[in-house]
Amino acid sequence: MRNSGVIRTRANNANTVRIVGAVFAVLSVVFLLIGIIAFVATTKAENSGDEIEATVTRIEEYSDSDGDRNYRVFVSYTYNGTLYEDIRLDFYDSSTYEGNTITLVVDPKNPTKVLKKGEAIFFLLIFGFFFLVFGSIGFTILGVTASGEGKKKRLMENGRLVHAVVEGIELNTFITVNGMNPYNVFCGYVDPATGEKIEFKSNNLYFNPNEFYELGSYIDVYVDQDNYKKYYVDVRNKALEGNYNM
């Protein structure tokens, strides 16, 4: 057996990349839905409540378990002739300070329940930000994966097969998945009609091609009929294909 555990791990990493992309994409949609729900609910509360002017009486600073700085804001206001003091807000921004007057919306059925005017937009912006961050990562990974699979299929069905010579096999240290770096195979082919040497580079491979290819050996490359820049290096994982004695 020659590194079969590593081979399986690297092969599983290819699926891990797709799973990570799917997880990020799903999380982005969840954040967007939460933002929309919070925006609708808060907007409804703002429209059904009464606007009042409140005074910020106290701001407490504290650190959470991660050491991040947070603030508790307390206000006082009069509603329907009754004074309400030391009411805590669920909202804070840098424009809030002790002594300033802010516009709040009070729930007529529960006058101690208040929210800051315009808070609905805040929820939409915050969760929209997370949607963009997670979505850009997740959908990019899925898009690149799908595009690569589509390109591979088209070239293998409609392209031209050439036999290139393996010139190098290197780790791609710029990418790490599950603590492992993928491999790239570099190979070259001389066009018999022009004498021009064409260089090819494989996709990121989550198995060790050194197990199956030696420098100077031949490897299949599918190229576009009219453009050598469009190609697919068909690096076979012979261990997973069952053609390798482990």
FIKOLZA-1660 file (N, C-alpha, C; in steps of 0.1 Angstrom, whole numbers, plus 5000, padded with zeros to 4 digits):
% residues 246
   i   px   py   pz ch aa at
   1 5009 4988 5000  A  M  N
   1 5000 5000 5000  A  M CA
   1 5009 5012 5000  A  M  C
   2 5006 5022 4991  A  R  N
   2 5015 5033 4990  A  R CA
   2 5007 5046 4992  A  R  C
   3 5007 5051 5005  A  N  N
   3 5000 5064 5008  A  N CA
   3 4985 5063 5004  A  N  C
   4 4978 5052 5006  A  S  N
   4 4964 5051 5002  A  S CA
   4 4956 5060 5010  A  S  C
   5 4960 5062 5023  A  G  N
   5 4952 5070 5032  A  G CA
   5 4953 5085 5028  A  G  C
   6 4964 5089 5023  A  V  N
   6 4966 5103 5019  A  V CA
   6 4958 5105 5006  A  V  C
   7 4959 5095 4997  A  I  N
   7 4952 5096 4984  A  I CA
   7 4937 5097 4987  A  I  C
   8 4931 5089 4996  A  R  N
   8 4917 5090 4999  A  R CA
   8 4914 5104 5005  A  R  C
   9 4923 5109 5014  A  T  N
   9 4920 5122 5020  A  T CA
   9 4920 5133 5010  A  T  C
  10 4930 5133 5001  A  R  N
  10 4930 5143 4991  A  R CA
  10 4918 5142 4981  A  R  C
  11 4914 5130 4978  A  A  N
  11 4902 5129 4970  A  A CA
  11 4890 5135 4977  A  A  C
  12 4889 5132 4990  A  N  N
  12 4878 5137 4998  A  N CA
  12 4878 5152 4998  A  N  C
  13 4890 5158 4998  A  N  N
  13 4891 5172 4999  A  N CA
  13 4884 5179 4987  A  N  C
  14 4884 5172 4975  A  A  N
  14 4877 5178 4963  A  A CA
  14 4862 5180 4966  A  A  C
  15 4856 5170 4973  A  N  N
  15 4842 5171 4977  A  N CA
  15 4841 5181 4988  A  N  C
  16 4851 5182 4997  A  T  N
  16 4850 5192 5008  A  T CA
  16 4849 5206 5002  A  T  C
  17 4856 5209 4992  A  V  N
  17 4856 5222 4985  A  V CA
  17 4842 5225 4981  A  V  C
  18 4835 5216 4974  A  R  N
  18 4821 5218 4970  A  R CA
  18 4812 5220 4982  A  R  C
  19 4814 5212 4992  A  I  N
  19 4805 5213 5004  A  I CA
  19 4807 5226 5011  A  I  C
  20 4820 5231 5012  A  V  N
  20 4822 5244 5018  A  V CA
  20 4815 5255 5010  A  V  C
  21 4816 5254 4997  A  G  N
  21 4809 5264 4988  A  G CA
  21 4794 5263 4990  A  G  C
  22 4788 5251 4992  A  A  N
  22 4774 5250 4994  A  A CA
  22 4770 5256 5007  A  A  C
  23 4778 5253 5018  A  V  N
  23 4775 5258 5031  A  V CA
  23 4775 5273 5031  A  V  C
  24 4785 5279 5025  A  F  N
  24 4786 5294 5025  A  F CA
  24 4774 5300 5017  A  F  C
  25 4770 5293 5006  A  A  N
  25 4759 5298 4998  A  A CA
  25 4746 5297 5006  A  A  C
  26 4744 5286 5013  A  V  N
  26 4731 5284 5021  A  V CA
  26 4731 5295 5033  A  V  C
  27 4743 5296 5039  A  L  N
  27 4743 5306 5050  A  L CA
  27 4740 5320 5045  A  L  C
  28 4745 5324 5033  A  S  N
  28 4742 5337 5028  A  S CA
  28 4727 5339 5026  A  S  C
  29 4720 5329 5021  A  V  N
  29 4706 5330 5019  A  V CA
  29 4699 5331 5033  A  V  C
  30 4703 5323 5043  A  V  N
  30 4697 5324 5056  A  V CA
  30 4699 5338 5062  A  V  C
  31 4711 5344 5060  A  F  N
  31 4713 5357 5065  A  F CA
  31 4703 5367 5058  A  F  C
  32 4702 5365 5045  A  L  N
  32 4693 5374 5038  A  L CA
  32 4679 5373 5043  A  L  C
  33 4674 5361 5045  A  L  N
  33 4660 5359 5049  A  L CA
  33 4658 5365 5063  A  L  C
  34 4668 5363 5072  A  I  N
  34 4667 5368 5086  A  I CA
  34 4666 5384 5085  A  I  C
  35 4675 5389 5076  A  G  N
  35 4674 5404 5075  A  G CA
  35 4661 5409 5070  A  G  C
  36 4655 5402 5060  A  I  N
  36 4642 5406 5054  A  I CA
  36 4631 5405 5065  A  I  C
  37 4632 5393 5072  A  I  N
  37 4621 5391 5083  A  I CA
  37 4623 5402 5094  A  I  C
  38 4635 5405 5098  A  A  N
  38 4637 5415 5108  A  A CA
  38 4633 5429 5103  A  A  C
  39 4636 5432 5091  A  F  N
  39 4632 5445 5085  A  F CA
  39 4617 5446 5084  A  F  C
  40 4610 5436 5080  A  V  N
  40 4595 5436 5079  A  V CA
  40 4589 5438 5092  A  V  C
  41 4594 5430 5102  A  A  N
  41 4588 5430 5116  A  A CA
  41 4591 5444 5122  A  A  C
  42 4603 5449 5121  A  T  N
  42 4606 5462 5127  A  T CA
  42 4599 5473 5120  A  T  C
  43 4597 5473 5107  A  T  N
  43 4590 5483 5100  A  T CA
  43 4575 5483 5104  A  T  C
  44 4570 5471 5106  A  K  N
  44 4556 5470 5111  A  K CA
  44 4554 5476 5125  A  K  C
  45 4564 5473 5133  A  A  N
  45 4564 5479 5147  A  A CA
  45 4565 5494 5147  A  A  C
  46 4574 5499 5138  A  E  N
  46 4575 5514 5137  A  E CA
  46 4562 5520 5132  A  E  C
  47 4556 5514 5122  A  N  N
  47 4543 5520 5117  A  N CA
  47 4532 5519 5126  A  N  C
  48 4532 5509 5135  A  S  N
  48 4520 5508 5144  A  S CA
  48 4523 5515 5158  A  S  C
  49 4535 5520 5160  A  G  N
  49 4538 5526 5173  A  G CA
  49 4537 5541 5172  A  G  C
  50 4540 5547 5183  A  D  N
  50 4539 5562 5185  A  D CA
  50 4553 5567 5186  A  D  C
  51 4556 5578 5179  A  E  N
  51 4569 5584 5180  A  E CA
  51 4570 5593 5193  A  E  C
  52 4582 5592 5200  A  I  N
  52 4584 5600 5211  A  I CA
  52 4598 5605 5211  A  I  C
  53 4601 5615 5219  A  E  N
  53 4615 5620 5221  A  E CA
  53 4620 5615 5234  A  E  C
  54 4631 5609 5234  A  A  N
  54 4637 5603 5247  A  A CA
  54 4651 5609 5249  A  A  C
  55 4655 5609 5261  A  T  N
  55 4669 5613 5265  A  T CA
  55 4677 5602 5269  A  T  C
  56 4689 5601 5263  A  V  N
  56 4699 5591 5267  A  V CA
  56 4704 5595 5281  A  V  C
  57 4702 5586 5291  A  T  N
  57 4706 5589 5305  A  T CA
  57 4718 5582 5309  A  T  C
  58 4721 5571 5303  A  R  N
  58 4733 5563 5307  A  R CA
  58 4738 5554 5296  A  R  C
  59 4751 5553 5294  A  I  N
  59 4757 5543 5285  A  I CA
  59 4767 5535 5293  A  I  C
  60 4765 5522 5293  A  E  N
  60 4775 5513 5300  A  E CA
  60 4783 5505 5289  A  E  C
  61 4796 5505 5292  A  E  N
  61 4805 5498 5283  A  E CA
  61 4809 5485 5289  A  E  C
  62 4809 5474 5281  A  Y  N
  62 4813 5461 5287  A  Y CA
  62 4819 5453 5275  A  Y  C
  63 4827 5442 5279  A  S  N
  63 4833 5433 5269  A  S CA
  63 4826 5420 5270  A  S  C
  64 4824 5414 5258  A  D  N
  64 4818 5401 5258  A  D CA
  64 4829 5390 5260  A  D  C
  65 4825 5377 5258  A  S  N
  65 4834 5366 5260  A  S CA
  65 4846 5366 5251  A  S  C
  66 4844 5373 5239  A  D  N
  66 4855 5373 5229  A  D CA
  66 4863 5385 5231  A  D  C
  67 4860 5394 5241  A  G  N
  67 4868 5406 5243  A  G CA
  67 4863 5418 5235  A  G  C
  68 4852 5416 5227  A  D  N
  68 4847 5427 5219  A  D CA
  68 4840 5437 5228  A  D  C
  69 4842 5450 5225  A  R  N
  69 4836 5461 5232  A  R CA
  69 4821 5462 5228  A  R  C
  70 4812 5463 5238  A  N  N
  70 4798 5465 5236  A  N CA
  70 4792 5476 5245  A  N  C
  71 4780 5480 5242  A  Y  N
  71 4774 5491 5250  A  Y CA
  71 4760 5488 5253  A  Y  C
  72 4756 5492 5265  A  R  N
  72 4742 5492 5269  A  R CA
  72 4737 5506 5270  A  R  C
  73 4726 5509 5264  A  V  N
  73 4721 5523 5263  A  V CA
  73 4708 5524 5271  A  V  C
  74 4706 5533 5280  A  F  N
  74 4694 5535 5288  A  F CA
  74 4689 5549 5285  A  F  C
  75 4675 5550 5284  A  V  N
  75 4669 5562 5281  A  V CA
  75 4657 5565 5291  A  V  C
  76 4653 5577 5291  A  S  N
  76 4641 5581 5298  A  S CA
  76 4632 5589 5289  A  S  C
  77 4618 5588 5291  A  Y  N
  77 4609 5595 5283  A  Y CA
  77 4595 5595 5290  A  Y  C
  78 4587 5604 5285  A  T  N
  78 4573 5605 5290  A  T CA
  78 4564 5601 5279  A  T  C
  79 4555 5593 5282  A  Y  N
  79 4545 5588 5273  A  Y CA
  79 4531 5588 5279  A  Y  C
  80 4522 5595 5273  A  N  N
  80 4508 5596 5278  A  N CA
  80 4508 5601 5293  A  N  C
  81 4517 5610 5296  A  G  N
  81 4517 5616 5309  A  G CA
  81 4525 5608 5320  A  G  C
  82 4530 5597 5316  A  T  N
  82 4538 5588 5325  A  T CA
  82 4552 5588 5322  A  T  C
  83 4561 5590 5332  A  L  N
  83 4575 5590 5330  A  L CA
  83 4581 5576 5331  A  L  C
  84 4588 5573 5321  A  Y  N
  84 4595 5560 5321  A  Y CA
  84 4610 5562 5321  A  Y  C
  85 4617 5556 5331  A  E  N
  85 4631 5558 5333  A  E CA
  85 4639 5545 5333  A  E  C
  86 4651 5547 5329  A  D  N
  86 4661 5535 5329  A  D CA
  86 4656 5524 5320  A  D  C
  87 4651 5528 5308  A  I  N
  87 4646 5518 5298  A  I CA
  87 4658 5515 5289  A  I  C
  88 4661 5502 5288  A  R  N
  88 4673 5498 5280  A  R CA
  88 4669 5497 5265  A  R  C
  89 4677 5502 5256  A  L  N
  89 4675 5501 5242  A  L CA
  89 4683 5489 5237  A  L  C
  90 4679 5483 5226  A  D  N
  90 4686 5472 5219  A  D CA
  90 4694 5477 5208  A  D  C
  91 4697 5490 5208  A  F  N
  91 4704 5496 5196  A  F CA
  91 4714 5506 5201  A  F  C
  92 4726 5506 5194  A  Y  N
  92 4736 5515 5197  A  Y CA
  92 4744 5519 5185  A  Y  C
  93 4747 5531 5183  A  D  N
  93 4756 5535 5172  A  D CA
  93 4765 5547 5178  A  D  C
  94 4775 5551 5170  A  S  N
  94 4785 5560 5174  A  S CA
  94 4779 5574 5177  A  S  C
  95 4767 5577 5171  A  S  N
  95 4761 5590 5173  A  S CA
  95 4753 5591 5186  A  S  C
  96 4753 5580 5194  A  T  N
  96 4745 5580 5206  A  T CA
  96 4755 5584 5218  A  T  C
  97 4751 5593 5226  A  Y  N
  97 4759 5597 5238  A  Y CA
  97 4750 5602 5249  A  Y  C
  98 4755 5602 5261  A  E  N
  98 4747 5606 5272  A  E CA
  98 4742 5620 5271  A  E  C
  99 4729 5623 5273  A  G  N
  99 4724 5636 5273  A  G CA
  99 4717 5640 5260  A  G  C
 100 4720 5633 5249  A  N  N
 100 4714 5637 5237  A  N CA
 100 4699 5631 5235  A  N  C
 101 4692 5638 5227  A  T  N
 101 4678 5634 5225  A  T CA
 101 4676 5626 5212  A  T  C
 102 4669 5615 5213  A  I  N
 102 4668 5606 5201  A  I CA
 102 4653 5604 5199  A  I  C
 103 4649 5601 5187  A  T  N
 103 4635 5597 5184  A  T CA
 103 4633 5582 5185  A  T  C
 104 4623 5578 5193  A  L  N
 104 4620 5564 5195  A  L CA
 104 4606 5562 5191  A  L  C
 105 4603 5549 5189  A  V  N
 105 4589 5544 5186  A  V CA
 105 4585 5536 5198  A  V  C
 106 4574 5539 5204  A  V  N
 106 4569 5532 5216  A  V CA
 106 4557 5523 5212  A  V  C
 107 4557 5511 5218  A  D  N
 107 4545 5502 5216  A  D CA
 107 4534 5507 5225  A  D  C
 108 4523 5511 5219  A  P  N
 108 4511 5516 5227  A  P CA
 108 4506 5506 5238  A  P  C
 109 4508 5493 5234  A  K  N
 109 4503 5483 5243  A  K CA
 109 4513 5479 5254  A  K  C
 110 4525 5483 5252  A  N  N
 110 4536 5481 5261  A  N CA
 110 4546 5492 5261  A  N  C
 111 4543 5503 5268  A  P  N
 111 4551 5515 5267  A  P CA
 111 4566 5514 5271  A  P  C
 112 4569 5503 5277  A  T  N
 112 4584 5501 5281  A  T CA
 112 4591 5494 5269  A  T  C
 113 4584 5491 5259  A  K  N
 113 4590 5484 5247  A  K CA
 113 4592 5495 5236  A  K  C
 114 4604 5499 5234  A  V  N
 114 4607 5509 5224  A  V CA
 114 4618 5505 5214  A  V  C
 115 4618 5511 5203  A  L  N
 115 4629 5509 5193  A  L CA
 115 4633 5522 5187  A  L  C
 116 4645 5523 5182  A  K  N
 116 4650 5536 5176  A  K CA
 116 4644 5537 5162  A  K  C
 117 4640 5549 5159  A  K  N
 117 4634 5552 5146  A  K CA
 117 4645 5549 5135  A  K  C
 118 4641 5542 5125  A  G  N
 118 4650 5538 5115  A  G CA
 118 4658 5525 5117  A  G  C
 119 4655 5518 5128  A  E  N
 119 4662 5506 5132  A  E CA
 119 4660 5495 5121  A  E  C
 120 4649 5496 5114  A  A  N
 120 4646 5485 5104  A  A CA
 120 4657 5485 5093  A  A  C
 121 4661 5497 5089  A  I  N
 121 4672 5497 5078  A  I CA
 121 4685 5491 5084  A  I  C
 122 4687 5493 5097  A  F  N
 122 4699 5488 5103  A  F CA
 122 4700 5473 5101  A  F  C
 123 4689 5466 5104  A  F  N
 123 4689 5452 5103  A  F CA
 123 4691 5447 5089  A  F  C
 124 4685 5454 5080  A  L  N
 124 4686 5451 5065  A  L CA
 124 4701 5452 5061  A  L  C
 125 4707 5463 5065  A  L  N
 125 4721 5466 5061  A  L CA
 125 4731 5455 5067  A  L  C
 126 4729 5452 5080  A  I  N
 126 4738 5443 5087  A  I CA
 126 4737 5429 5081  A  I  C
 127 4724 5424 5080  A  F  N
 127 4723 5410 5074  A  F CA
 127 4725 5410 5059  A  F  C
 128 4723 5421 5052  A  G  N
 128 4726 5422 5038  A  G CA
 128 4741 5421 5036  A  G  C
 129 4749 5427 5045  A  F  N
 129 4764 5427 5045  A  F CA
 129 4768 5412 5046  A  F  C
 130 4763 5405 5056  A  F  N
 130 4767 5391 5057  A  F CA
 130 4763 5382 5045  A  F  C
 131 4751 5386 5039  A  F  N
 131 4747 5379 5027  A  F CA
 131 4757 5381 5016  A  F  C
 132 4762 5393 5014  A  L  N
 132 4772 5396 5004  A  L CA
 132 4785 5389 5006  A  L  C
 133 4789 5389 5019  A  V  N
 133 4802 5383 5022  A  V CA
 133 4802 5367 5020  A  V  C
 134 4792 5361 5026  A  F  N
 134 4791 5346 5025  A  F CA
 134 4787 5342 5011  A  F  C
 135 4778 5350 5005  A  G  N
 135 4774 5347 4992  A  G CA
 135 4785 5348 4981  A  G  C
 136 4793 5358 4983  A  S  N
 136 4804 5360 4973  A  S CA
 136 4814 5348 4974  A  S  C
 137 4816 5343 4986  A  I  N
 137 4825 5331 4987  A  I CA
 137 4818 5319 4982  A  I  C
 138 4806 5316 4987  A  G  N
 138 4799 5303 4984  A  G CA
 138 4796 5302 4969  A  G  C
 139 4790 5312 4964  A  F  N
 139 4785 5311 4950  A  F CA
 139 4797 5312 4940  A  F  C
 140 4808 5318 4944  A  T  N
 140 4820 5318 4936  A  T CA
 140 4826 5304 4935  A  T  C
 141 4827 5297 4947  A  I  N
 141 4832 5284 4947  A  I CA
 141 4824 5275 4939  A  I  C
 142 4810 5275 4941  A  L  N
 142 4801 5267 4933  A  L CA
 142 4802 5270 4918  A  L  C
 143 4803 5283 4915  A  G  N
 143 4804 5287 4901  A  G CA
 143 4816 5282 4894  A  G  C
 144 4828 5284 4901  A  V  N
 144 4840 5279 4895  A  V CA
 144 4840 5264 4893  A  V  C
 145 4835 5257 4903  A  T  N
 145 4834 5242 4903  A  T CA
 145 4826 5238 4891  A  T  C
 146 4814 5244 4890  A  A  N
 146 4804 5240 4879  A  A CA
 146 4810 5244 4865  A  A  C
 147 4817 5256 4865  A  S  N
 147 4823 5260 4852  A  S CA
 147 4834 5250 4848  A  S  C
 148 4842 5246 4858  A  G  N
 148 4853 5237 4855  A  G CA
 148 4848 5223 4850  A  G  C
 149 4837 5219 4856  A  E  N
 149 4831 5206 4852  A  E CA
 149 4825 5207 4838  A  E  C
 150 4819 5219 4835  A  G  N
 150 4813 5221 4822  A  G CA
 150 4824 5222 4811  A  G  C
 151 4835 5229 4814  A  K  N
 151 4846 5230 4805  A  K CA
 151 4852 5216 4802  A  K  C
 152 4854 5209 4812  A  K  N
 152 4860 5195 4811  A  K CA
 152 4851 5187 4802  A  K  C
 153 4838 5187 4804  A  K  N
 153 4829 5178 4796  A  K CA
 153 4829 5183 4781  A  K  C
 154 4829 5196 4779  A  R  N
 154 4829 5201 4765  A  R CA
 154 4842 5197 4758  A  R  C
 155 4853 5198 4764  A  L  N
 155 4866 5196 4758  A  L CA
 155 4868 5181 4755  A  L  C
 156 4863 5172 4765  A  M  N
 156 4865 5158 4763  A  M CA
 156 4855 5153 4752  A  M  C
 157 4844 5160 4750  A  E  N
 157 4835 5155 4740  A  E CA
 157 4838 5161 4726  A  E  C
 158 4842 5173 4726  A  N  N
 158 4844 5180 4713  A  N CA
 158 4858 5184 4710  A  N  C
 159 4867 5183 4719  A  G  N
 159 4881 5188 4717  A  G CA
 159 4890 5178 4710  A  G  C
 160 4902 5181 4709  A  R  N
 160 4912 5173 4703  A  R CA
 160 4922 5167 4713  A  R  C
 161 4924 5154 4713  A  L  N
 161 4933 5148 4722  A  L CA
 161 4947 5148 4718  A  L  C
 162 4956 5154 4726  A  V  N
 162 4970 5153 4724  A  V CA
 162 4977 5147 4736  A  V  C
 163 4989 5142 4733  A  H  N
 163 4997 5135 4744  A  H CA
 163 5009 5144 4748  A  H  C
 164 5007 5150 4759  A  A  N
 164 5018 5160 4764  A  A CA
 164 5028 5152 4773  A  A  C
 165 5039 5158 4775  A  V  N
 165 5050 5152 4783  A  V CA
 165 5050 5159 4797  A  V  C
 166 5049 5151 4808  A  V  N
 166 5049 5156 4821  A  V CA
 166 5063 5162 4824  A  V  C
 167 5063 5175 4828  A  E  N
 167 5076 5183 4830  A  E CA
 167 5077 5186 4845  A  E  C
 168 5067 5186 4852  A  G  N
 168 5068 5190 4866  A  G CA
 168 5055 5187 4874  A  G  C
 169 5056 5184 4887  A  I  N
 169 5045 5182 4896  A  I CA
 169 5048 5189 4908  A  I  C
 170 5039 5199 4912  A  E  N
 170 5042 5208 4923  A  E CA
 170 5030 5209 4932  A  E  C
 171 5033 5212 4945  A  L  N
 171 5022 5216 4954  A  L CA
 171 5018 5230 4952  A  L  C
 172 5005 5233 4953  A  N  N
 172 5000 5246 4952  A  N CA
 172 4999 5251 4967  A  N  C
 173 5009 5258 4971  A  T  N
 173 5009 5263 4985  A  T CA
 173 5000 5275 4988  A  T  C
 174 4994 5280 4977  A  F  N
 174 4985 5291 4979  A  F CA
 174 4971 5287 4984  A  F  C
 175 4968 5274 4983  A  I  N
 175 4955 5269 4986  A  I CA
 175 4957 5258 4997  A  I  C
 176 4949 5258 5007  A  T  N
 176 4949 5248 5017  A  T CA
 176 4935 5243 5021  A  T  C
 177 4933 5230 5020  A  V  N
 177 4920 5225 5024  A  V CA
 177 4922 5213 5033  A  V  C
 178 4916 5214 5045  A  N  N
 178 4918 5204 5055  A  N CA
 178 4933 5202 5058  A  N  C
 179 4940 5212 5058  A  G  N
 179 4954 5212 5062  A  G CA
 179 4963 5206 5051  A  G  C
 180 4958 5204 5039  A  M  N
 180 4966 5199 5027  A  M CA
 180 4965 5208 5015  A  M  C
 181 4976 5208 5008  A  N  N
 181 4977 5216 4996  A  N CA
 181 4975 5207 4984  A  N  C
 182 4968 5212 4974  A  P  N
 182 4965 5204 4961  A  P CA
 182 4978 5204 4953  A  P  C
 183 4978 5195 4943  A  Y  N
 183 4989 5194 4934  A  Y CA
 183 4985 5200 4920  A  Y  C
 184 4995 5204 4913  A  N  N
 184 4993 5208 4899  A  N CA
 184 5004 5200 4890  A  N  C
 185 4999 5195 4879  A  V  N
 185 5008 5189 4869  A  V CA
 185 5011 5198 4858  A  V  C
 186 5024 5200 4855  A  F  N
 186 5028 5209 4844  A  F CA
 186 5033 5200 4833  A  F  C
 187 5029 5203 4820  A  C  N
 187 5033 5194 4809  A  C CA
 187 5034 5202 4797  A  C  C
 188 5041 5197 4787  A  G  N
 188 5043 5204 4774  A  G CA
 188 5040 5195 4762  A  G  C
 189 5037 5202 4751  A  Y  N
 189 5034 5195 4739  A  Y CA
 189 5039 5203 4727  A  Y  C
 190 5045 5197 4718  A  V  N
 190 5050 5204 4706  A  V CA
 190 5041 5202 4694  A  V  C
 191 5035 5212 4689  A  D  N
 191 5026 5211 4677  A  D CA
 191 5034 5207 4665  A  D  C
 192 5031 5195 4660  A  P  N
 192 5039 5190 4648  A  P CA
 192 5038 5199 4636  A  P  C
 193 5027 5206 4635  A  A  N
 193 5025 5215 4623  A  A CA
 193 5034 5227 4623  A  A  C
 194 5035 5233 4635  A  T  N
 194 5042 5246 4636  A  T CA
 194 5056 5245 4644  A  T  C
 195 5057 5234 4651  A  G  N
 195 5069 5233 4659  A  G CA
 195 5069 5241 4672  A  G  C
 196 5057 5247 4675  A  E  N
 196 5056 5255 4687  A  E CA
 196 5053 5246 4699  A  E  C
 197 5060 5250 4710  A  K  N
 197 5058 5242 4722  A  K CA
 197 5047 5249 4730  A  K  C
 198 5037 5241 4735  A  I  N
 198 5026 5246 4742  A  I CA
 198 5027 5241 4757  A  I  C
 199 5025 5250 4766  A  E  N
 199 5026 5246 4780  A  E CA
 199 5012 5245 4786  A  E  C
 200 5010 5234 4794  A  F  N
 200 4997 5232 4800  A  F CA
 200 4999 5230 4815  A  F  C
 201 4988 5234 4823  A  K  N
 201 4988 5232 4837  A  K CA
 201 4975 5226 4841  A  K  C
 202 4975 5216 4850  A  S  N
 202 4963 5209 4854  A  S CA
 202 4955 5217 4864  A  S  C
 203 4943 5213 4866  A  N  N
 203 4935 5219 4877  A  N CA
 203 4941 5215 4890  A  N  C
 204 4937 5221 4901  A  N  N
 204 4941 5216 4915  A  N CA
 204 4937 5202 4917  A  N  C
 205 4946 5194 4921  A  L  N
 205 4944 5179 4923  A  L CA
 205 4945 5175 4937  A  L  C
 206 4934 5169 4943  A  Y  N
 206 4934 5165 4957  A  Y CA
 206 4938 5151 4958  A  Y  C
 207 4948 5146 4951  A  F  N
 207 4955 5134 4953  A  F CA
 207 4969 5136 4947  A  F  C
 208 4978 5127 4950  A  N  N
 208 4992 5129 4947  A  N CA
 208 4995 5123 4933  A  N  C
 209 4996 5131 4923  A  P  N
 209 4999 5125 4909  A  P CA
 209 5013 5119 4908  A  P  C
 210 5022 5121 4917  A  N  N
 210 5035 5115 4917  A  N CA
 210 5034 5100 4918  A  N  C
 211 5022 5095 4924  A  E  N
 211 5020 5081 4925  A  E CA
 211 5019 5074 4912  A  E  C
 212 5015 5082 4902  A  F  N
 212 5011 5075 4889  A  F CA
 212 5018 5081 4877  A  F  C
 213 5025 5092 4878  A  Y  N
 213 5031 5099 4867  A  Y CA
 213 5046 5102 4870  A  Y  C
 214 5054 5099 4861  A  E  N
 214 5069 5103 4863  A  E CA
 214 5072 5114 4853  A  E  C
 215 5082 5122 4856  A  L  N
 215 5087 5132 4847  A  L CA
 215 5091 5125 4834  A  L  C
 216 5086 5131 4823  A  G  N
 216 5089 5125 4810  A  G CA
 216 5079 5115 4805  A  G  C
 217 5069 5112 4813  A  S  N
 217 5058 5103 4809  A  S CA
 217 5048 5111 4802  A  S  C
 218 5039 5104 4794  A  Y  N
 218 5029 5111 4787  A  Y CA
 218 5016 5112 4795  A  Y  C
 219 5009 5123 4792  A  I  N
 219 4996 5125 4798  A  I CA
 219 4986 5131 4788  A  I  C
 220 4973 5127 4789  A  D  N
 220 4963 5131 4780  A  D CA
 220 4959 5146 4782  A  D  C
 221 4958 5153 4772  A  V  N
 221 4953 5167 4773  A  V CA
 221 4943 5169 4762  A  V  C
 222 4931 5174 4765  A  Y  N
 222 4921 5177 4755  A  Y CA
 222 4921 5192 4753  A  Y  C
 223 4923 5196 4740  A  V  N
 223 4924 5210 4736  A  V CA
 223 4913 5214 4727  A  V  C
 224 4910 5227 4727  A  D  N
 224 4900 5232 4718  A  D CA
 224 4905 5230 4704  A  D  C
 225 4896 5228 4694  A  Q  N
 225 4900 5225 4680  A  Q CA
 225 4908 5237 4675  A  Q  C
 226 4905 5249 4679  A  D  N
 226 4911 5261 4673  A  D CA
 226 4919 5270 4683  A  D  C
 227 4920 5266 4696  A  N  N
 227 4926 5275 4705  A  N CA
 227 4933 5266 4716  A  N  C
 228 4946 5266 4716  A  Y  N
 228 4954 5258 4726  A  Y CA
 228 4952 5264 4741  A  Y  C
 229 4947 5276 4742  A  K  N
 229 4945 5282 4755  A  K CA
 229 4933 5276 4762  A  K  C
 230 4925 5269 4755  A  K  N
 230 4914 5262 4761  A  K CA
 230 4917 5247 4761  A  K  C
 231 4919 5242 4773  A  Y  N
 231 4924 5228 4774  A  Y CA
 231 4920 5222 4788  A  Y  C
 232 4921 5209 4788  A  Y  N
 232 4919 5202 4801  A  Y CA
 232 4929 5191 4802  A  Y  C
 233 4937 5191 4812  A  V  N
 233 4947 5181 4815  A  V CA
 233 4940 5170 4822  A  V  C
 234 4940 5158 4816  A  D  N
 234 4932 5147 4821  A  D CA
 234 4941 5138 4830  A  D  C
 235 4943 5143 4842  A  V  N
 235 4951 5136 4852  A  V CA
 235 4943 5125 4858  A  V  C
 236 4947 5113 4856  A  R  N
 236 4939 5102 4861  A  R CA
 236 4943 5097 4875  A  R  C
 237 4934 5096 4884  A  N  N
 237 4937 5090 4898  A  N CA
 237 4935 5075 4897  A  N  C
 238 4945 5068 4893  A  K  N
 238 4944 5054 4890  A  K CA
 238 4940 5046 4903  A  K  C
 239 4944 5051 4915  A  A  N
 239 4941 5044 4927  A  A CA
 239 4926 5043 4929  A  A  C
 240 4919 5055 4927  A  L  N
 240 4904 5055 4929  A  L CA
 240 4897 5048 4917  A  L  C
 241 4904 5047 4906  A  E  N
 241 4897 5040 4895  A  E CA
 241 4898 5025 4896  A  E  C
 242 4906 5021 4906  A  G  N
 242 4907 5006 4908  A  G CA
 242 4918 5000 4900  A  G  C
 243 4926 5008 4893  A  N  N
 243 4936 5003 4884  A  N CA
 243 4950 5003 4890  A  N  C
 244 4950 5005 4903  A  Y  N
 244 4963 5007 4910  A  Y CA
 244 4963 4997 4922  A  Y  C
 245 4974 4990 4923  A  N  N
 245 4975 4980 4933  A  N CA
 245 4979 4986 4946  A  N  C
 246 4970 4987 4956  A  M  N
 246 4973 4994 4969  A  M CA
 246 4975 4983 4979  A  M  C
% end
